[in-house]
């Protein structure tokens, strides 16, 4: 069984982001604020760097 670290909304935002949509485009399409979009992007990036950080700790 696979464990998803991202919420459904974070995945939606990420999928639109990789389609080269702007934060404004994403916000309008998902009916959320641009700030919320940026928060979701931050969360996605945070999950990406966590394994790197934990591997580099002594």
Secondary structure as the mmCIF struct_conf table of DSSP 4:
data_model
#
loop_
_struct_conf.conf_type_id
_struct_conf.id
_struct_conf.beg_label_comp_id
_struct_conf.beg_label_asym_id
_struct_conf.beg_label_seq_id
_struct_conf.end_label_comp_id
_struct_conf.end_label_asym_id
_struct_conf.end_label_seq_id
HELX_LH_PP_P HELX_LH_PP_P1 UNK A 2 UNK A 4
BEND BEND1 UNK A 6 UNK A 6
HELX_RH_AL_P HELX_RH_AL_P1 UNK A 8 UNK A 18
TURN_TY1_P TURN_TY1_P1 UNK A 19 UNK A 20
HELX_RH_AL_P HELX_RH_AL_P2 UNK A 23 UNK A 30
TURN_TY1_P TURN_TY1_P2 UNK A 31 UNK A 31
HELX_RH_AL_P HELX_RH_AL_P3 UNK A 34 UNK A 56
#
